[in-house]
Amino acid sequence: MRCDVNLEVLNRSNDPRGPLITVVGASGFIGSALVAELARMPVRLRAVARRETPVPAGARAAVEVRRADLARPDEVGAAVEGADAVVHLAAHIGGARSWRAADERSLRVNVGLLRDVADAFRDRSGPAPAVVLASTLQAGVELSRQGPYARQKSAAEEVLLRAASEEVVRGVVLRLPTVYGRSPLTGWTGRGVVASVARQAVSGEPVTMWHDGTVGRDLLHVEDAARAFAAALGHVERLDGGTWSVGTGRLEPLGEVFSALAGLVAERTGRPPVPVVSTEPPDHAEAGDFESAVCDPSAFRAVTGWSPLVPLRAGLGAVVETMVADGARGGIRT
């Protein structure tokens, strides 16, 4: 059941067209799903990304698409000018391992961009805008167990919560688990573990895992993640200044998930299921790869009424369907 979200609470300027919501990273996996979700609502929506963001068909929102390289500080102010709310979904993602590495560009996008957003609002008169940051569950573990990406997300959280304590913005951090699925706007299946394993299975390769399969992950569908961000915007007054875990609250053993994906591919293609095998972990593996990531979304649910809707098997099936279709057209999406 969907929870009703009233985003008019963001409309501090009382603009008759509705509040202006800027989505940073709008062409990405979660960003495009959020654009599709917000486009259903009576708001002004500014979709900002380096790549072109499609406008959802039949959008109720007034949608403005803006291409910008927000790694350049001079472009940030224009991107958020006049915004009643900003959702920060931009992340530095390049090659297969880039999210595990820390470099100057990733630090700029994952931390510096949020600092620029906060600075853009420091001299603004009137009510403080809302800023919602997409973070990771791993940002909540002790520093010694965090990888480079999680440490940068922790730093970004500190930037936002400091700005919220100074009443520059109303800041909300959403810590996400493993997000998977197919974006309803772009059809993209992302770069996460579910997409990677589905791609292996569709290609006919054995599915590999770095453990015995009992390690668990909370798997949140991208459409449910998008609805969580919309819910956060609608309840920003009560969420302001906090970090909130968002997920299903269920741990799915990865061995079972991988086997389910292999089985779904077999059903779709008529081939025998590929084997799921354990292999030695690579050098770039982190401690968190071998630990179950527990998520308790009860506090967020109590405030917002949000809960996940997409059943796991349906979500996995849609990923497989997309991968198989892409393969039939002559290539697996990367």
C-alpha positions as CSV (number, residue, x, y, z in Angstrom):
1,M,0.0,0.0,0.0
2,R,1.4,3.4,-0.9
3,C,1.7,6.1,1.7
4,D,0.3,9.5,0.7
5,V,3.0,12.2,0.5
6,N,2.2,15.9,0.8
7,L,5.1,17.8,-0.7
8,E,3.3,21.1,-0.4
9,V,4.9,21.4,3.1
10,L,8.1,22.2,1.2
11,N,6.6,25.2,-0.6
12,R,7.9,27.9,1.6
13,S,7.5,30.5,-1.1
14,N,3.8,29.6,-1.6
15,D,4.4,29.3,-5.4
16,P,1.1,28.3,-6.9
17,R,3.0,25.8,-9.2
18,G,4.2,23.9,-6.2
19,P,7.6,23.5,-4.5
20,L,10.7,23.4,-6.6
21,I,12.6,20.1,-6.0
22,T,16.1,19.6,-7.4
23,V,17.3,16.1,-7.9
24,V,21.0,15.9,-8.2
25,G,22.2,12.8,-10.0
26,A,18.8,12.5,-11.8
27,S,20.0,10.3,-14.6
28,G,21.4,7.7,-12.3
29,F,19.9,4.5,-11.1
30,I,18.0,5.8,-8.0
31,G,17.8,9.3,-9.4
32,S,15.9,8.3,-12.5
33,A,13.5,6.3,-10.4
34,L,12.9,9.3,-8.1
35,V,12.3,11.5,-11.1
36,A,9.6,9.1,-12.2
37,E,8.1,9.1,-8.7
38,L,8.1,12.9,-8.2
39,A,6.8,13.5,-11.7
40,R,3.5,12.1,-10.6
41,M,3.1,14.9,-8.1
42,P,2.0,18.6,-8.3
43,V,5.6,20.0,-8.0
44,R,8.2,21.8,-10.0
45,L,11.0,19.2,-10.7
46,R,14.5,20.1,-11.7
47,A,16.4,17.1,-12.9
48,V,20.2,17.8,-12.8
49,A,22.8,15.4,-14.1
50,R,25.8,15.1,-16.5
51,R,23.7,13.0,-18.9
52,E,20.3,13.8,-20.3
53,T,17.4,12.7,-18.1
54,P,14.2,11.5,-19.8
55,V,11.0,13.3,-19.0
56,P,8.4,10.8,-17.8
57,A,5.4,10.4,-20.1
58,G,2.3,12.0,-18.7
59,A,4.2,13.9,-16.0
60,R,2.0,15.9,-13.6
61,A,5.0,17.8,-12.4
62,A,6.5,20.7,-14.4
63,V,9.8,19.1,-15.3
64,E,13.0,21.0,-16.1
65,V,16.0,19.0,-17.3
66,R,19.4,20.5,-16.8
67,R,22.7,19.0,-17.8
68,A,25.6,20.1,-15.6
69,D,28.9,18.8,-14.5
70,L,28.6,19.4,-10.7
71,A,32.2,18.4,-10.2
72,R,32.7,22.0,-11.2
73,P,31.9,24.2,-8.1
74,D,30.7,27.1,-10.3
75,E,27.8,25.0,-11.6
76,V,26.3,24.0,-8.3
77,G,24.8,27.4,-7.3
78,A,22.8,27.6,-10.6
79,A,21.6,24.0,-10.2
80,V,20.0,24.6,-6.8
81,E,19.0,28.2,-7.2
82,G,15.5,28.8,-5.8
83,A,15.1,25.2,-4.8
84,D,12.8,24.4,-1.8
85,A,14.4,21.0,-1.6
86,V,17.4,19.2,-2.9
87,V,17.9,15.4,-3.1
88,H,21.6,14.5,-3.4
89,L,21.9,11.2,-5.3
90,A,25.1,12.0,-7.3
91,A,27.9,9.6,-6.8
92,H,31.3,9.0,-8.4
93,I,31.0,5.7,-10.3
94,G,33.3,4.7,-13.1
95,G,34.7,1.3,-13.6
96,A,33.8,-1.9,-11.9
97,R,35.9,-1.2,-8.8
98,S,35.8,2.6,-8.7
99,W,33.3,2.8,-5.9
100,R,35.8,1.1,-3.7
101,A,38.6,3.5,-4.4
102,A,39.1,7.0,-3.1
103,D,40.5,9.6,-5.4
104,E,40.3,13.3,-5.9
105,R,37.3,13.2,-8.2
106,S,35.3,10.8,-5.9
107,L,36.0,13.0,-2.9
108,R,34.9,16.0,-4.9
109,V,31.6,14.4,-6.0
110,N,30.8,12.4,-2.8
111,V,31.7,15.1,-0.3
112,G,32.7,18.4,-1.9
113,L,29.4,18.7,-3.9
114,L,27.3,18.5,-0.8
115,R,29.5,21.2,0.8
116,D,28.9,23.4,-2.2
117,V,25.1,22.8,-2.0
118,A,25.1,23.8,1.7
119,D,27.3,26.9,1.0
120,A,24.9,27.9,-1.8
121,F,22.2,28.3,0.8
122,R,24.2,30.0,3.5
123,D,23.4,33.6,2.3
124,R,19.9,32.8,1.3
125,S,17.1,34.7,3.0
126,G,13.9,33.0,4.0
127,P,13.1,29.5,5.2
128,A,15.8,26.9,5.2
129,P,15.5,24.5,2.2
130,A,15.4,20.7,2.7
131,V,18.4,18.6,1.7
132,V,18.1,14.8,1.6
133,L,21.3,12.8,1.2
134,A,21.6,9.2,0.0
135,S,24.1,7.5,2.1
136,T,25.0,3.8,2.9
137,L,24.4,1.5,5.8
138,Q,28.2,1.0,5.9
139,A,28.5,4.7,7.0
140,G,27.1,3.6,10.3
141,V,29.8,1.1,11.2
142,E,33.0,1.9,13.1
143,L,35.5,3.8,11.1
144,S,38.1,1.0,11.1
145,R,35.7,-1.3,9.2
146,Q,34.7,1.3,6.6
147,G,35.9,1.2,3.0
148,P,36.9,4.3,1.1
149,Y,33.4,4.9,-0.2
150,A,31.7,4.5,3.2
151,R,34.3,6.9,4.7
152,Q,33.4,9.5,2.1
153,K,29.7,9.0,2.8
154,S,30.4,9.4,6.5
155,A,32.1,12.7,5.7
156,A,29.2,13.9,3.6
157,E,26.8,13.0,6.4
158,E,28.9,15.2,8.8
159,V,28.8,18.1,6.3
160,L,25.0,17.9,6.0
161,L,24.2,17.4,9.7
162,R,26.5,20.3,10.6
163,A,24.7,22.6,8.1
164,A,21.4,21.4,9.6
165,S,22.6,22.2,13.1
166,E,23.4,25.7,11.9
167,E,19.9,25.9,10.4
168,V,21.4,26.6,7.0
169,V,19.3,23.7,5.7
170,R,16.9,21.1,7.0
171,G,19.0,18.0,6.6
172,V,18.0,14.4,6.3
173,V,20.3,11.4,5.8
174,L,18.9,8.2,4.4
175,R,21.2,5.2,4.8
176,L,20.4,2.6,2.2
177,P,21.2,-1.1,1.9
178,T,21.8,-2.9,-1.4
179,V,19.5,-1.3,-3.9
180,Y,18.5,-3.4,-6.9
181,G,15.9,-3.6,-9.6
182,R,15.0,-1.8,-12.9
183,S,14.5,1.9,-13.1
184,P,11.0,2.6,-14.3
185,L,12.2,5.6,-16.3
186,T,15.3,4.4,-18.0
187,G,15.1,0.6,-17.7
188,W,18.6,0.6,-16.2
189,T,19.4,-2.2,-13.7
190,G,22.3,-0.4,-12.0
191,R,25.8,-1.7,-11.2
192,G,25.1,-3.6,-7.9
193,V,25.5,-7.2,-7.0
194,V,22.1,-8.3,-8.3
195,A,22.7,-6.8,-11.8
196,S,26.3,-8.2,-11.8
197,V,25.2,-11.8,-11.0
198,A,22.2,-11.6,-13.4
199,R,24.6,-10.5,-16.1
200,Q,26.9,-13.5,-15.4
201,A,24.1,-15.9,-15.5
202,V,22.6,-14.5,-18.7
203,S,26.1,-14.8,-20.3
204,G,26.2,-18.4,-19.4
205,E,29.1,-18.0,-16.9
206,P,29.2,-19.6,-13.5
207,V,28.0,-17.3,-10.7
208,T,30.8,-16.7,-8.3
209,M,30.7,-15.6,-4.7
210,W,33.5,-14.8,-2.2
211,H,32.0,-16.8,0.7
212,D,29.8,-19.8,1.5
213,G,26.6,-18.0,0.6
214,T,25.3,-17.4,4.1
215,V,26.3,-13.7,4.1
216,G,23.1,-11.7,4.0
217,R,22.0,-8.5,2.4
218,D,18.9,-6.3,2.8
219,L,17.8,-6.0,-0.8
220,L,15.7,-2.8,-1.4
221,H,14.0,-2.3,-4.8
222,V,14.9,0.9,-6.6
223,E,11.2,2.0,-6.8
224,D,10.8,1.5,-3.1
225,A,14.0,3.5,-2.5
226,A,12.6,6.3,-4.7
227,R,9.3,6.3,-2.6
228,A,11.4,6.5,0.5
229,F,13.1,9.7,-0.7
230,A,9.7,11.2,-1.6
231,A,8.4,10.2,1.9
232,A,11.4,11.9,3.5
233,L,10.7,15.1,1.6
234,G,7.1,15.0,2.9
235,H,8.2,14.5,6.5
236,V,11.3,16.6,6.6
237,E,10.3,18.6,9.7
238,R,10.3,15.4,11.8
239,L,13.3,13.9,10.1
240,D,15.5,17.0,10.2
241,G,18.9,16.6,11.7
242,G,18.8,12.8,11.7
243,T,20.2,9.7,10.1
244,W,17.6,7.1,9.1
245,S,18.0,3.5,7.9
246,V,15.8,2.6,5.0
247,G,15.3,-1.0,3.9
248,T,13.1,-4.1,4.1
249,G,14.4,-5.2,7.5
250,R,15.0,-8.7,6.1
251,L,18.4,-10.4,5.4
252,E,18.5,-12.4,2.2
253,P,21.3,-15.0,2.2
254,L,23.3,-14.2,-1.0
255,G,23.7,-17.8,-1.9
256,E,20.0,-18.2,-2.1
257,V,19.6,-14.9,-4.1
258,F,22.3,-16.0,-6.6
259,S,20.7,-19.4,-7.0
260,A,17.3,-17.7,-7.5
261,L,18.8,-15.5,-10.2
262,A,20.4,-18.5,-12.0
263,G,17.0,-20.3,-11.9
264,L,15.1,-17.3,-13.2
265,V,17.6,-17.0,-16.1
266,A,17.1,-20.7,-16.8
267,E,13.3,-20.3,-16.9
268,R,13.6,-17.3,-19.2
269,T,16.1,-18.8,-21.6
270,G,15.3,-22.5,-21.5
271,R,18.9,-23.3,-20.7
272,P,20.1,-25.3,-17.6
273,P,20.8,-23.0,-14.6
274,V,24.5,-21.9,-14.4
275,P,26.3,-23.2,-11.3
276,V,26.8,-21.0,-8.2
277,V,30.4,-21.5,-6.9
278,S,32.6,-20.1,-4.1
279,T,35.9,-18.6,-5.1
280,E,38.8,-17.0,-3.4
281,P,38.1,-13.3,-2.8
282,P,40.1,-10.7,-4.8
283,D,42.6,-8.4,-3.2
284,H,40.2,-5.5,-3.3
285,A,37.6,-7.2,-1.2
286,E,36.7,-5.4,2.1
287,A,35.7,-6.7,5.5
288,G,32.1,-5.7,4.8
289,D,31.9,-8.1,1.9
290,F,32.0,-11.0,4.4
291,E,29.5,-9.5,7.0
292,S,25.8,-9.4,6.9
293,A,24.5,-5.9,6.6
294,V,21.6,-5.5,9.0
295,C,19.0,-2.7,8.5
296,D,16.2,-1.6,10.8
297,P,13.8,0.7,9.0
298,S,11.3,0.8,11.9
299,A,12.1,4.4,13.0
300,F,11.7,5.8,9.5
301,R,8.5,3.8,9.0
302,A,7.1,5.1,12.2
303,V,7.6,8.7,11.1
304,T,6.7,8.5,7.4
305,G,4.4,5.5,7.1
306,W,6.7,4.2,4.3
307,S,7.1,0.5,3.7
308,P,8.6,-1.4,0.8
309,L,6.1,-2.8,-1.8
310,V,8.0,-4.8,-4.4
311,P,8.3,-8.5,-3.7
312,L,11.9,-9.8,-4.0
313,R,11.1,-12.5,-6.6
314,A,9.2,-10.0,-8.8
315,G,12.1,-7.5,-8.6
316,L,14.7,-10.1,-9.4
317,G,12.6,-11.4,-12.3
318,A,12.4,-7.9,-13.8
319,V,16.2,-7.6,-13.7
320,V,16.6,-10.9,-15.4
321,E,14.0,-10.1,-18.0
322,T,15.8,-6.9,-18.9
323,M,19.2,-8.6,-19.0
324,V,17.9,-11.4,-21.3
325,A,16.2,-8.8,-23.6
326,D,19.4,-6.8,-23.8
327,G,21.4,-9.9,-24.6
328,A,18.9,-10.8,-27.4
329,R,19.4,-7.4,-28.9
330,G,23.1,-8.1,-29.2
331,G,24.7,-6.9,-25.9
332,I,24.4,-6.9,-22.2
333,R,24.1,-3.5,-20.7
334,T,27.0,-2.3,-18.7
